[in-house]
């Protein structure tokens, strides 16, 4: 075997014996394709048992808002106004263009302010920033000899735009306000518009509904823009919270819808409510050199030292008996607190004079009076 085929033959024979047997050819029936293999369907999946959902945890009630905390007497006054700061009211009342924002016999301003927070306030004040008061020439005198136009400006507060007579109060006298400048003649009393305040019962300020403030003049001497002071204004956010009625005559409209007929949307009127707590502190006032006699021309000069926290203004006062005091001249809104009273401003006969001052809480202090034997 080896000799005939040799070594190569033996290798081929070994490979043939080790190769696997060929697979039988598939059998086909004539004219039919082979049948696809039969798939055995999988048994249906067993349904999962329902999972019990945990019961929802009980919802805690929303926390109650914190109760208002009563302020300390040393805290700054709380101000209800359309603007965050009273310093924002810079337009119209300082002279120049005034947009017709006068307060007179035929004008009525209505301002809607928010409710006051809490019921712990002990004093309330309502105020407005006024200026540009007018002057008139004295009959038979030169044109430069002018005097302020006199007249009263009133204010009231209510929870609806309707104000009973018993809520209307004097806010300011036009002759005490800063004057509008004159392009021809120098005037004594020209200056920046100022906030003026008057006290009202704290019960008249609503703690649960809006507060409607009305500003008007019952005085026929303040007829027309040429004789009326001007109300300051600030930039507005176009909320309907101020109205102007120019069809009145000395009093607010009797019908609420008439009071809020014409909205003011361009500027916010400078009107506010001030709420404070009782304070024992007040500005300390002393006369530096208390005079004991009048000057040769009959005038009197008072020089005062004023100290305290947030002093707002100081002024001179006179009294014939030391019990009833009358403010004289214009206030000073910063040092030096020196006041010169003319002969015409002093009482006849014996009188007393002093300097008084107030702070932003409307607390008033006064100096010991100086006594004089006679004036005029």
C-alpha distance (Angstrom), angle and dihedral (degrees) to the residues before:
residue distance angle dihedral
X1 . . .
X2 3.72 . .
X3 3.70 93.6 .
X4 3.78 95.8 50.2
X5 3.77 101.1 45.1
X6 3.74 101.1 19.5
X7 3.75 127.8 -150.7
X8 3.81 94.3 -47.8
X9 3.75 91.6 58.5
X10 3.75 91.8 53.6
X11 3.83 90.6 53.5
X12 3.78 93.1 51.5
X13 3.75 91.4 49.3
X14 3.78 91.7 51.2
X15 3.85 92.1 50.8
X16 3.80 92.0 50.0
X17 3.75 91.9 52.6
X18 3.83 92.3 48.9
X19 3.90 97.4 47.3
X20 3.84 115.1 100.7
X21 3.75 119.3 -108.0
X22 3.84 114.1 -95.5
X23 3.83 117.8 -102.2
X24 3.80 115.3 -109.1
X25 3.79 113.8 -104.2
X26 3.81 113.9 -106.9
X27 3.72 115.8 -102.0
X28 3.78 117.8 -123.3
X29 3.71 126.3 -164.3
X30 3.75 113.1 -136.3
X31 3.83 114.0 -92.4
X32 3.85 97.3 0.6
X33 3.82 128.5 97.2
X34 3.75 117.9 -131.3
X35 3.82 114.3 -84.1
X36 3.77 114.6 -108.7
X37 3.75 116.4 -111.2
X38 3.77 113.8 -90.8
X39 3.78 113.5 -113.7
X40 3.72 117.3 -146.5
X41 3.83 108.8 -135.9
X42 3.77 115.6 -119.0
X43 3.78 114.9 -114.4
X44 3.82 113.3 -100.4
X45 3.78 115.6 -92.9
X46 3.73 115.1 -106.5
X47 3.83 111.9 -112.0
X48 3.76 114.7 -108.6
X49 3.74 114.7 -116.5
X50 3.85 111.5 -107.1
X51 3.76 113.7 -96.2
X52 3.78 112.5 -129.3
X53 3.81 111.3 -122.5
X54 3.75 114.6 -131.6
X55 3.77 114.0 -109.1
X56 3.85 111.9 -101.4
X57 3.75 113.9 -100.1
X58 3.79 113.2 -109.7
X59 3.81 111.2 -94.2
X60 3.78 112.8 -118.7
X61 3.81 114.1 -129.3
X62 3.83 114.3 -105.7
X63 3.78 112.9 -92.1
X64 3.76 115.0 -98.9
X65 3.81 115.5 -112.2
X66 3.77 112.3 -101.9
X67 3.76 114.4 -95.7
X68 3.80 115.2 -109.5
X69 3.76 111.8 -92.6
X70 3.78 115.6 -130.5
X71 3.80 108.9 -114.7
X72 3.77 123.9 -122.5
X73 3.80 119.1 -111.2
X74 3.80 86.5 -115.4
X75 3.82 92.9 58.1
X76 3.78 117.3 102.9
X77 3.82 115.6 -94.8
X78 3.80 115.6 -87.4
X79 3.81 110.9 -117.2
X80 3.79 126.8 -156.0
X81 3.80 107.9 -158.9
X82 3.78 141.0 131.8
X83 3.82 91.0 -109.3
X84 3.78 129.3 55.0
X85 3.81 91.9 -125.4
X86 3.78 130.9 35.5
X87 3.81 87.0 -143.6
X88 3.83 88.9 71.7
X89 3.82 92.1 75.7
X90 3.81 98.3 89.7
X91 3.80 105.2 133.1
X92 3.82 137.0 96.0
X93 3.83 104.0 -4.8
X94 3.81 99.8 72.8
X95 3.81 95.4 72.4
X96 3.78 133.4 -83.8
X97 3.80 119.7 56.6
X98 3.82 109.5 20.7
X99 3.85 102.4 171.7
X100 3.82 89.2 -134.4
X101 3.80 91.9 -71.1
X102 3.78 93.9 148.4
X103 3.79 125.4 146.1
X104 3.78 109.3 -138.9
X105 3.77 148.3 126.9
X106 3.81 93.9 -65.3
X107 3.82 99.5 40.3
X108 3.78 130.8 79.5
X109 3.80 123.7 -175.1
X110 3.82 121.0 -159.7
X111 3.80 120.8 -168.7
X112 3.81 125.9 -175.5
X113 3.81 113.5 -146.0
X114 3.84 128.0 -177.5
X115 3.81 124.5 -101.3
X116 3.78 117.3 -83.3
X117 3.83 115.9 -106.5
X118 3.79 115.6 -117.9
X119 3.77 130.6 -8.0
X120 3.78 99.9 -110.0
X121 3.81 99.6 97.0
X122 3.78 116.1 118.1
X123 3.82 101.7 -168.7
X124 3.80 133.1 33.0
X125 3.79 132.6 -168.8
X126 3.79 132.9 -175.4
X127 3.78 120.2 -154.1
X128 3.79 148.7 166.9
X129 3.78 135.7 -157.8
X130 3.82 107.6 -117.7
X131 3.77 135.6 172.9
X132 3.80 146.2 135.4
X133 3.80 93.2 77.1
X134 3.79 113.2 -177.1
X135 3.82 133.0 -118.4
X136 3.77 134.0 -151.8
X137 3.78 132.6 -155.5
X138 3.79 116.9 -105.6
X139 3.82 114.2 -113.9
X140 3.79 112.0 -99.2
X141 3.80 92.6 7.2
X142 3.83 131.2 108.3
X143 3.80 116.7 -85.8
X144 3.77 92.6 -106.9
X145 3.81 91.5 58.5
X146 3.81 99.1 85.1
X147 3.79 136.1 154.8
X148 3.82 131.8 -158.0
X149 3.79 118.7 -91.6
X150 3.79 106.0 -109.6
X151 3.79 125.2 -139.3
X152 3.79 144.2 121.5
X153 3.81 130.1 -101.2
X154 3.80 117.3 -157.7
X155 3.79 134.3 -162.7
X156 3.82 137.8 -168.5
X157 3.81 138.5 -177.8
X158 3.82 128.7 -149.2
X159 3.80 139.3 154.8
X160 3.82 89.9 -118.6
X161 3.84 129.7 40.9
X162 3.81 90.1 -97.9
X163 3.80 121.9 91.4
X164 3.81 123.2 -163.1
X165 3.79 116.7 -141.0
X166 3.81 91.8 -112.4
X167 3.84 90.0 63.3
X168 3.80 96.4 54.0
X169 3.80 114.8 101.6
X170 3.77 139.7 176.7
X171 3.81 110.3 -97.0
X172 3.80 103.3 174.3
X173 3.78 145.7 -20.3
X174 3.78 115.0 -121.4
X175 3.81 92.7 -133.8
X176 3.83 90.1 60.9
X177 3.82 94.7 54.3
X178 3.82 126.1 92.1
X179 3.79 111.0 -84.1
X180 3.77 129.3 -122.0
X181 3.79 112.6 -114.0
X182 3.79 121.3 -105.7
X183 3.83 116.9 -136.3
X184 3.81 91.5 -147.5
X185 3.81 108.6 34.1
X186 3.80 133.4 39.1
X187 3.80 113.4 -116.6
X188 3.78 131.9 -161.0
X189 3.81 110.3 -130.1
X190 3.82 103.3 33.7
X191 3.79 110.8 144.5
X192 3.77 151.1 119.7
X193 3.81 120.1 -48.3
X194 3.81 113.8 -94.6
X195 3.79 138.1 -156.3
X196 3.80 113.2 -109.2
X197 3.82 121.9 -166.8
X198 3.76 137.7 -166.8
X199 3.80 126.3 -169.6
X200 3.80 121.1 -114.8
X201 3.82 130.4 -179.5
X202 3.78 109.0 -82.5
X203 3.82 88.1 -132.0
X204 3.82 88.9 69.2
X205 3.81 90.7 65.8
X206 3.81 112.0 85.5
X207 3.80 118.7 -132.0
X208 3.83 95.5 -171.7
X209 3.81 107.8 35.1
X210 3.80 137.0 34.9
X211 3.78 120.7 -72.1
X212 3.80 116.4 -129.7
X213 3.81 114.3 -155.9
X214 3.80 120.9 -165.1
X215 3.81 124.1 -161.8
X216 3.81 120.3 -167.7
X217 3.80 144.8 132.4
X218 3.80 124.9 -117.2
X219 3.82 89.1 -170.5
X220 3.81 119.1 105.1
X221 3.80 89.3 -157.8
X222 3.81 87.0 74.7
X223 3.80 95.9 61.1
X224 3.78 113.7 140.8
X225 3.80 134.7 11.1
X226 3.81 90.8 -86.9
X227 3.82 90.9 66.0
X228 3.81 103.4 32.7
X229 3.82 133.3 88.1
X230 3.80 119.7 -117.7
X231 3.81 129.1 -115.6
X232 3.81 116.1 -134.3
X233 3.80 122.1 -125.3
X234 3.81 141.9 -162.1
X235 3.79 135.6 -154.5
X236 3.82 111.4 -71.7
X237 3.79 132.9 -138.9
X238 3.84 89.0 -149.2
X239 3.78 95.6 -109.7
X240 3.82 112.7 148.9
X241 3.80 97.5 -115.9
X242 3.83 102.4 119.4
X243 3.79 133.9 55.6
X244 3.82 136.9 -177.1
X245 3.79 125.7 -152.4
X246 3.82 117.7 -169.3
X247 3.81 96.4 176.0
X248 3.80 97.5 77.6
X249 3.79 130.1 104.2
X250 3.76 112.7 -149.0
X251 3.81 99.5 -41.7
X252 3.82 141.1 57.2
X253 3.81 119.8 -90.5
X254 3.78 113.6 -83.3
X255 3.84 92.3 -141.4
X256 3.81 117.8 67.4
X257 3.80 94.3 -141.3
X258 3.80 89.8 56.9
X259 3.79 91.2 53.2
X260 3.82 92.5 56.3
X261 3.79 100.3 36.2
X262 3.83 102.0 107.1
X263 3.82 114.4 43.5
X264 3.78 123.5 -151.4
X265 3.79 108.2 -138.9
X266 3.78 106.8 159.4
X267 3.82 99.4 65.6
X268 3.79 138.5 10.4
X269 3.84 115.3 -117.8
X270 3.82 114.4 -122.0
X271 3.81 99.4 -113.3
X272 3.82 125.4 130.3
X273 3.80 145.9 161.7
X274 3.80 119.7 -129.2
X275 3.83 121.1 -154.5
X276 3.81 122.0 -168.2
X277 3.77 142.4 166.7
X278 3.80 123.7 -121.3
X279 3.78 112.7 -85.3
X280 3.76 131.5 -165.3
X281 3.80 92.1 -158.4
X282 3.80 122.4 86.9
X283 3.80 135.0 164.0
X284 3.81 114.3 -73.2
X285 3.81 112.7 -130.1
X286 3.80 129.4 -173.5
X287 3.80 132.8 169.0
X288 3.79 109.2 -118.2
X289 3.78 95.8 -155.3
X290 3.76 108.0 11.7
X291 3.82 106.0 -152.6
X292 3.78 120.3 -137.1
X293 3.79 98.2 -165.6
X294 3.79 141.0 28.1
X295 3.78 124.4 -102.0
X296 3.78 120.3 -97.6
X297 3.80 91.2 -96.9
X298 3.81 91.3 51.8
X299 3.82 95.8 -104.6
X300 3.79 126.9 129.9
X301 3.82 127.9 -144.7
X302 3.80 121.3 -159.7
X303 3.81 119.6 -167.5
X304 3.82 113.2 -168.6
X305 3.79 137.6 -175.6
X306 3.82 112.0 -142.9
X307 3.79 125.3 -170.6
X308 3.78 134.0 170.6
X309 3.80 144.1 94.6
X310 3.82 118.1 -54.7
X311 3.81 95.4 -12.0
X312 3.80 106.6 -165.2
X313 3.80 104.8 -173.3
X314 3.80 146.3 -23.3
X315 3.81 132.8 -150.7
X316 3.80 143.7 174.8
X317 3.80 123.9 -101.4
X318 3.82 134.5 -169.5
X319 3.80 132.1 -163.9
X320 3.80 133.8 -178.7
X321 3.81 93.0 -147.2
X322 3.82 108.3 17.1
X323 3.82 92.4 -110.5
X324 3.81 106.3 79.2
X325 3.80 113.3 42.5
X326 3.80 127.6 -163.2
X327 3.79 124.7 -159.2
X328 3.81 113.3 -123.7
X329 3.79 127.2 -162.4
X330 3.77 128.3 -13.5
X331 3.82 125.0 -40.5
X332 3.79 124.1 -110.6
X333 3.81 116.7 -129.8
X334 3.79 96.6 -162.2
X335 3.78 143.4 10.8
X336 2.96 137.4 -32.2
X337 3.78 93.8 61.4
X338 3.80 98.8 -161.7
X339 3.80 120.7 144.9
X340 3.80 128.1 -172.3
X341 3.80 115.0 -161.8
X342 3.78 118.4 -162.9
X343 3.78 125.2 -136.3
X344 3.82 90.5 -103.1
X345 3.82 91.9 56.3
X346 3.81 95.1 54.7
X347 3.81 125.8 86.3
X348 3.77 122.4 -110.4
X349 3.79 116.4 -105.4
X350 3.82 125.3 6.5
X351 3.78 115.5 -9.4
X352 3.78 144.0 159.5
X353 3.82 129.1 -126.5
X354 3.79 133.2 -163.5
X355 3.81 143.5 157.0
X356 3.81 121.9 -113.9
X357 3.81 130.5 -170.2
X358 3.80 137.7 -172.1
X359 3.79 135.3 -158.9
X360 3.79 130.7 -144.1
X361 3.83 90.4 -84.1
X362 3.85 87.6 60.8
X363 3.81 90.5 -115.3
X364 3.81 109.3 150.4
X365 3.80 129.5 -150.2
X366 3.81 127.8 -178.9
X367 3.78 137.8 -164.4
X368 3.80 124.1 -115.9
X369 3.81 106.0 -86.7
X370 3.78 126.9 -105.7
X371 3.83 113.2 -134.5
X372 3.81 123.7 -139.9
X373 3.78 129.6 -171.7
X374 3.75 97.2 -138.7
X375 3.78 147.8 -20.5
X376 3.77 136.3 -150.2
